[in-house]
Amino acid sequence: MKYSPVLDRLAALGSAKWAVHYAAVDLAARGRDVIDLTIGNPDVPAPEEILEAAAAAMRAGRTQYSTGRGEPSLRAALSRRYTARAGRAVSPDQVLCFPGTQTALYAVLMGLAEPGAEVLVGDPMYATYEAVIRAGGAVPVPVPLRPANGFRLSADDLAARVTPKARAILLNTPHNPTGAVLGPADLAAIGEVARAHGLWIVTDEVYEELVFDGVSFASPFDRSELADRAVVVSSISKSHAAPGFRSGWAVASADCAERLLPLSETMLFGNQPFIADATAAAVARPSAVAAGMRARFAARARYLADRLAQETRLRVHRPEAGMFALVDVTTTGMDDTAYAMDLLGLTGVAVMPGTSFGATLVGWVRVALTVDDTRFRDACDRIVMHAAPRRAQARV
């Protein structure tokens, strides 16, 4: 039997990247004491007011079909939010609602980049980006995010990789897995490249509310000169500790949103009304849980960096936002996948190999900052023990 070529394009771009995570799950199921630092689940439950809003909406019968654009109340709430943030009018007609950022990103890239077109994207990148680009037949063009530049995208590196086939730039700020945040000067320079070559700028901003103290968030969507080409995708998954709600959106120019609408309707026909009601309540004000997460994730990143600097030869790249930190493990003599599997087998600590996110992170691993402080310190103890001479190691 024959299959669509899309399945060939996506082969090995799904769960294969998460092999260490699944190995950790299997070990835990067999009774091993595993500290899972692979997945970015928030470390608190969703705020009670969001849960109550969803429950009240269900009891009120808000379980019927939605519209292809999404519920009017949620689009109005997002219109107000982005109008206030951008300092210009953003209408509800510029908003499309989706089940999560991932779905929004899939639809946007499917709509903007035809088969054979190129999408420039920073390397390292979130693990699903290559798949959402390739799904529609477009081609990802990795642009190295250099550690010496704080893993921020360089406009010069970007411009050097633009060809006549380029259609879009995919940004992620704050960035997963590096925790880097693009500043106004970075975005101005990237915007100049986009304008010079007629490129869309698609920005995943799911970590917007998890920027650490002393760092400011900036978006290309908020720059008036980029308003016709900037598309934002985001959700309440991280900011409101509600990844299971699967509630996201895309905001673009009115023309772009109108052109994407038939695709959205074909895929999903909007999100669930009761979840839309809870999301509208969530985005109407700052998150009740984001500030606490910011403080805890920043403190754990500092603790990890200090412990490893003092007691090992491992080096931590300190994030500016988000819920992950990167550790350079090249001094161990192992590549990142071998290190992650060895760490899991010897100590029960599960981390993500850097190459799950791109070639630039060969020799690095990603550590989630999302377990409670006691377990995180225990994980750091085990990482330090693992970095010691073999005779000092013991199986945990």
PASEKOL-260752 format. One record per residue (C-alpha): residue number from 1; x, y, z. Coordinates in Angstrom, 2 decimals, padded with zeros to 5 digits. Each point is the difference from the previous one (the first is absolute). Example, Ala and Ser with C-alpha at 12.3 -4.5 7.8 and 13.67 -1.06 7.14 Angstrom:
- 1|012.30|-004.50|007.80
- 2|001.37|003.44|-000.66
END
This chain:
- 1|000.00|000.00|000.00
- 2|001.11|003.56|-000.68
- 3|000.25|002.86|002.50
- 4|000.10|003.75|-000.43
- 5|003.50|001.53|-000.26
- 6|-000.78|002.07|003.10
- 7|000.64|-003.12|002.09
- 8|003.47|-000.35|-001.51
- 9|000.71|003.68|000.69
- 10|-000.95|-000.45|003.65
- 11|001.69|-003.34|000.61
- 12|002.40|000.19|002.97
- 13|-001.16|003.54|000.83
- 14|-002.47|-001.02|002.71
- 15|000.47|-002.15|003.08
- 16|003.47|-001.17|-001.10
- 17|001.41|003.27|001.34
- 18|-001.33|-000.87|003.46
- 19|001.72|-003.39|000.37
- 20|001.65|000.93|003.32
- 21|-003.32|001.19|001.41
- 22|-001.74|-003.25|-000.92
- 23|002.89|-002.00|001.44
- 24|-000.44|001.96|003.24
- 25|-003.73|-000.71|000.03
- 26|000.72|-003.70|-000.46
- 27|002.55|-000.03|002.84
- 28|-002.43|001.78|002.32
- 29|-002.74|-002.50|-000.88
- 30|002.38|-002.79|001.07
- 31|000.48|001.62|003.40
- 32|003.18|002.01|-000.54
- 33|000.33|003.35|001.79
- 34|000.06|002.30|-003.04
- 35|000.18|003.80|000.02
- 36|-001.43|001.03|-003.37
- 37|001.52|003.26|-001.23
- 38|-000.97|-000.51|-003.65
- 39|-003.49|001.49|-000.28
- 40|-001.05|003.61|000.58
- 41|-003.11|-000.58|002.06
- 42|-000.69|003.00|002.27
- 43|000.72|-000.70|003.65
- 44|-003.39|001.24|001.26
- 45|-003.61|-000.80|-000.95
- 46|-002.06|002.35|-002.14
- 47|-001.50|002.90|002.01
- 48|-003.25|-000.84|001.73
- 49|-001.85|002.85|-001.72
- 50|000.74|-001.51|-003.42
- 51|-001.27|-003.40|001.10
- 52|-003.14|001.58|001.42
- 53|-000.58|002.01|-003.18
- 54|000.22|-003.16|-002.11
- 55|-002.27|-001.95|002.35
- 56|-002.58|002.79|000.13
- 57|000.02|000.25|-003.78
- 58|-000.58|-003.74|-000.37
- 59|-002.86|000.09|002.49
- 60|-001.47|002.92|-001.98
- 61|-000.07|-002.11|-003.14
- 62|003.11|001.41|-001.69
- 63|000.76|-003.36|-001.59
- 64|-001.42|000.65|-003.48
- 65|001.83|000.72|-003.25
- 66|002.14|003.11|-000.21
- 67|000.76|002.08|-003.10
- 68|002.95|-000.42|-002.33
- 69|001.68|003.11|001.41
- 70|-000.65|-000.90|003.63
- 71|-002.40|001.33|002.59
- 72|-000.73|003.76|-000.31
- 73|000.60|000.56|003.72
- 74|003.51|-001.47|-000.16
- 75|000.89|001.85|-003.20
- 76|-001.18|003.23|001.62
- 77|002.13|-000.67|003.08
- 78|003.05|-000.70|-002.15
- 79|-000.74|003.10|-002.07
- 80|000.15|002.11|003.17
- 81|003.16|-001.70|001.20
- 82|001.95|000.49|-003.23
- 83|-001.36|003.51|-000.57
- 84|001.36|001.01|003.41
- 85|003.32|-001.75|-000.59
- 86|000.64|001.22|-003.55
- 87|-001.28|003.54|000.50
- 88|-002.16|-000.21|-003.12
- 89|-003.47|-001.34|-000.72
- 90|-000.11|-003.78|-000.37
- 91|-003.50|-001.11|-000.92
- 92|-001.73|-003.30|000.84
- 93|000.08|-000.74|-003.74
- 94|003.78|-000.33|000.29
- 95|-000.33|-002.92|002.43
- 96|-000.46|-003.72|-000.71
- 97|-000.40|-002.46|002.89
- 98|001.51|-003.49|000.04
- 99|000.51|-002.95|002.36
- 100|003.48|001.04|001.16
- 101|003.02|001.77|-001.44
- 102|001.10|-003.09|-001.90
- 103|-003.21|-000.10|-002.05
- 104|000.11|003.74|-000.62
- 105|003.59|-000.27|-001.22
- 106|-000.85|-002.93|-002.27
- 107|-002.84|001.94|-001.63
- 108|001.98|003.22|-000.40
- 109|003.01|-001.68|-001.61
- 110|-002.23|-002.12|-002.21
- 111|-001.65|003.21|-001.18
- 112|003.14|002.08|-000.53
- 113|002.61|-002.40|-001.40
- 114|-000.85|-002.07|-003.07
- 115|001.72|-003.30|-000.91
- 116|003.64|000.66|-000.81
- 117|000.04|003.37|001.77
- 118|002.58|000.62|002.71
- 119|-000.63|000.98|003.60
- 120|002.99|001.42|001.87
- 121|000.08|-001.16|003.61
- 122|002.54|000.24|002.79
- 123|002.04|-003.09|000.87
- 124|-000.51|-001.17|002.75
- 125|-003.78|000.01|-000.28
- 126|-002.96|-001.47|001.83
- 127|-000.21|-003.68|-000.85
- 128|-003.16|000.19|-002.16
- 129|000.98|002.96|-002.20
- 130|001.63|-002.05|-002.72
- 131|-003.12|-002.14|-000.24
- 132|-002.47|002.88|-000.22
- 133|002.10|001.53|-002.78
- 134|000.42|-003.24|-001.95
- 135|-003.63|-001.11|000.39
- 136|-001.19|002.28|-002.81
- 137|003.03|-000.70|-002.17
- 138|002.03|003.06|000.96
- 139|003.70|-000.33|000.87
- 140|001.58|001.15|003.27
- 141|003.21|002.01|-000.36
- 142|001.85|-000.12|003.35
- 143|001.72|003.20|001.09
- 144|002.52|-000.65|002.79
- 145|-000.71|001.67|003.33
- 146|003.51|000.45|001.30
- 147|000.83|-000.43|003.70
- 148|002.41|002.96|-000.30
- 149|-003.01|002.18|-000.94
- 150|-002.10|-001.26|002.90
- 151|-001.86|-002.31|-002.43
- 152|-001.77|003.04|-001.49
- 153|-000.67|-000.02|-003.73
- 154|002.45|002.18|-001.93
- 155|-001.45|001.98|-002.91
- 156|003.29|-000.47|-001.88
- 157|-000.20|-003.79|000.36
- 158|-003.63|000.18|-001.07
- 159|000.68|002.15|-003.09
- 160|002.81|-002.31|-001.10
- 161|-002.48|-002.88|-000.33
- 162|-002.80|001.77|-001.87
- 163|-000.61|-001.31|-003.51
- 164|-002.73|000.76|-002.57
- 165|-001.95|-002.95|001.44
- 166|-000.22|001.54|003.48
- 167|-003.54|000.85|001.14
- 168|000.09|000.37|003.78
- 169|002.11|000.36|003.11
- 170|-001.12|-002.06|003.00
- 171|001.01|001.60|003.29
- 172|-000.46|-001.20|003.56
- 173|000.47|002.64|002.67
- 174|000.39|-000.69|002.87
- 175|001.76|-003.01|-001.45
- 176|-000.31|-003.70|000.70
- 177|002.42|-001.67|000.66
- 178|002.54|002.79|000.67
- 179|-002.00|002.53|002.04
- 180|001.29|002.84|-002.20
- 181|-002.13|003.12|-000.49
- 182|000.23|002.17|-003.12
- 183|000.26|003.72|000.74
- 184|-001.27|002.98|-002.00
- 185|003.31|000.39|-001.86
- 186|-000.01|-003.69|-000.96
- 187|-003.55|000.26|-001.30
- 188|000.66|003.21|-001.91
- 189|002.91|-001.64|-001.83
- 190|-001.96|-003.19|-000.69
- 191|-002.90|002.12|-001.20
- 192|002.25|001.75|-002.50
- 193|000.97|-003.36|-001.48
- 194|-003.66|-001.00|-000.22
- 195|-000.99|003.24|-001.69
- 196|002.90|-000.12|-002.45
- 197|-000.98|-003.48|-001.17
- 198|-003.78|000.07|000.38
- 199|-000.09|-002.57|002.81
- 200|-002.63|-000.77|002.59
- 201|001.06|000.00|003.66
- 202|-001.78|-002.65|002.06
- 203|000.71|000.22|003.73
- 204|-000.76|-002.61|002.65
- 205|-000.43|002.03|003.20
- 206|-001.33|-002.65|002.37
- 207|002.58|000.97|002.68
- 208|-000.85|003.72|-000.10
- 209|-001.03|000.11|003.68
- 210|003.00|-002.03|001.21
- 211|002.73|002.60|-000.58
- 212|002.36|000.27|002.97
- 213|000.69|003.19|001.97
- 214|002.26|002.48|-001.76
- 215|-001.00|-001.13|-003.50
- 216|-002.73|001.57|-002.15
- 217|-002.27|-001.75|-002.48
- 218|-000.26|001.36|-003.56
- 219|-001.94|-001.20|-003.04
- 220|000.24|000.68|-003.73
- 221|-003.79|000.20|-000.04
- 222|000.19|003.14|002.14
- 223|002.20|001.82|-002.53
- 224|-002.19|002.08|-002.31
- 225|002.34|-000.41|-002.98
- 226|-000.47|-003.79|000.20
- 227|-003.77|-000.05|000.57
- 228|-000.79|-001.27|-003.49
- 229|002.35|-002.99|000.22
- 230|000.08|-001.01|003.69
- 231|-002.05|-002.93|001.34
- 232|-000.12|-000.93|003.70
- 233|-000.87|-003.46|001.30
- 234|-000.45|-000.62|003.72
- 235|-002.15|-001.70|002.64
- 236|-000.75|-000.27|003.72
- 237|001.99|-003.24|000.30
- 238|003.07|001.46|001.72
- 239|-001.12|003.40|001.30
- 240|-003.06|-001.41|001.79
- 241|001.33|-003.51|000.72
- 242|-002.73|-001.47|-002.21
- 243|001.63|-002.09|-002.76
- 244|-002.80|-002.57|000.12
- 245|-002.59|002.62|-000.91
- 246|001.48|000.15|-003.52
- 247|-001.07|003.60|-000.46
- 248|002.02|002.16|-002.38
- 249|-000.32|002.63|-002.68
- 250|001.57|001.78|-002.94
- 251|-000.06|003.78|-000.47
- 252|000.89|001.52|-003.36
- 253|-001.11|002.72|-002.40
- 254|-003.70|-000.09|-000.84
- 255|000.81|-001.10|-003.53
- 256|002.25|-002.82|001.19
- 257|-002.60|-001.22|002.51
- 258|-002.71|000.08|-002.67
- 259|002.15|-002.02|-002.39
- 260|000.84|-002.56|002.71
- 261|-003.63|-000.40|001.09
- 262|-001.03|-002.71|-002.51
- 263|003.00|-002.07|001.04
- 264|-000.92|000.43|003.66
- 265|-003.59|-000.97|-000.75
- 266|001.11|-003.06|-001.95
- 267|002.25|-001.17|002.84
- 268|-001.93|000.73|003.16
- 269|-002.85|002.49|-000.26
- 270|001.02|001.93|003.10
- 271|000.70|-001.05|003.56
- 272|-002.37|-001.20|002.72
- 273|-002.34|002.75|001.28
- 274|000.44|-000.88|003.69
- 275|003.81|000.06|-000.38
- 276|-000.27|003.27|-001.94
- 277|-001.93|001.53|002.90
- 278|002.67|-001.09|002.47
- 279|002.72|001.33|-002.30
- 280|-001.75|003.35|-000.38
- 281|-000.03|000.32|003.79
- 282|003.69|-001.01|000.12
- 283|001.33|002.49|-002.57
- 284|-002.04|002.92|001.32
- 285|002.57|000.57|002.77
- 286|003.56|-001.05|000.90
- 287|000.35|-003.64|000.92
- 288|-000.46|-000.83|003.68
- 289|002.73|-002.66|-000.16
- 290|002.58|001.37|-002.45
- 291|001.87|002.19|002.51
- 292|000.58|-002.92|002.34
- 293|001.18|-002.23|-002.83
- 294|002.39|002.70|-001.23
- 295|001.58|000.32|003.42
- 296|000.31|-003.74|000.59
- 297|001.37|-000.82|-003.46
- 298|002.56|002.81|000.21
- 299|001.09|-001.13|003.48
- 300|000.38|-003.62|-001.11
- 301|002.03|001.07|-003.04
- 302|002.33|001.98|002.29
- 303|000.31|-002.93|002.39
- 304|000.83|-002.42|-002.82
- 305|002.57|002.36|-001.50
- 306|001.67|000.67|003.35
- 307|000.14|-003.67|001.03
- 308|001.42|-001.20|-003.28
- 309|002.51|002.85|-000.23
- 310|001.28|-000.67|003.53
- 311|000.04|-003.79|-000.07
- 312|000.36|-001.16|-003.61
- 313|001.44|000.95|-003.36
- 314|-003.49|000.27|-001.49
- 315|-001.08|003.47|-001.13
- 316|-003.54|001.41|000.18
- 317|-001.38|002.60|-002.37
- 318|-002.17|002.16|002.25
- 319|-003.43|000.57|-001.54
- 320|-001.72|003.39|-000.12
- 321|-003.50|-001.50|-000.02
- 322|-002.00|-003.18|-000.20
- 323|000.30|-003.29|001.84
- 324|003.22|-001.58|-001.27
- 325|003.76|000.34|000.33
- 326|002.70|-001.33|-002.33
- 327|003.05|-001.87|001.29
- 328|003.17|-000.42|-002.07
- 329|001.15|-003.59|000.60
- 330|002.89|-000.14|-002.50
- 331|002.57|-000.35|002.80
- 332|-001.42|-003.46|000.79
- 333|001.28|-001.36|-003.31
- 334|-003.49|-001.27|-000.85
- 335|-002.36|001.37|-002.60
- 336|-003.27|001.43|001.28
- 337|-002.12|-003.10|-000.65
- 338|002.53|-002.34|001.58
- 339|000.31|002.34|002.99
- 340|-003.78|000.18|000.48
- 341|-000.40|-003.77|-000.14
- 342|002.98|-000.56|002.29
- 343|-001.31|002.56|002.51
- 344|-003.40|-001.66|-000.03
- 345|001.39|-003.50|000.38
- 346|002.44|000.83|002.81
- 347|-001.94|002.61|001.97
- 348|-003.65|-000.04|-001.08
- 349|000.11|003.62|-001.19
- 350|-001.57|000.53|-003.43
- 351|001.06|002.96|-002.18
- 352|-000.49|000.72|-003.70
- 353|002.92|-000.41|-002.43
- 354|000.77|003.29|-001.72
- 355|-000.09|-001.54|-003.46
- 356|-003.74|-000.58|000.45
- 357|-000.16|003.77|-000.63
- 358|002.56|000.39|-002.79
- 359|003.61|-000.44|-001.05
- 360|001.21|003.11|001.86
- 361|-000.57|-001.77|003.34
- 362|002.30|-002.95|-000.61
- 363|001.63|-000.51|003.40
- 364|-002.75|001.75|001.98
- 365|-003.02|-001.25|001.96
- 366|-003.21|001.78|000.98
- 367|-001.05|-000.10|003.64
- 368|-003.59|000.79|001.01
- 369|-000.31|002.27|003.03
- 370|-003.50|-001.20|000.80
- 371|000.29|-002.46|002.88
- 372|-000.30|001.21|003.59
- 373|003.06|001.38|001.76
- 374|000.71|-003.13|002.06
- 375|-000.06|-002.29|-003.00
- 376|001.95|002.50|-002.09
- 377|002.79|000.17|002.58
- 378|000.01|-003.79|000.12
- 379|000.35|-000.02|-003.80
- 380|002.93|002.44|000.24
- 381|001.66|-002.26|002.60
- 382|-000.28|-002.92|-002.40
- 383|001.31|002.01|-002.96
- 384|003.01|001.06|002.09
- 385|000.57|-003.59|001.09
- 386|-000.20|-001.17|-003.60
- 387|002.63|002.57|-001.01
- 388|002.43|-001.32|002.62
- 389|002.55|-002.77|-000.80
- 390|-001.66|-003.34|-000.67
- 391|001.20|-001.51|003.25
- 392|-002.09|002.56|001.91
- 393|-003.19|-000.80|-001.91
- 394|-002.68|-002.28|001.30
- 395|-003.28|-001.08|-001.50
- 396|-002.95|001.87|001.58
END
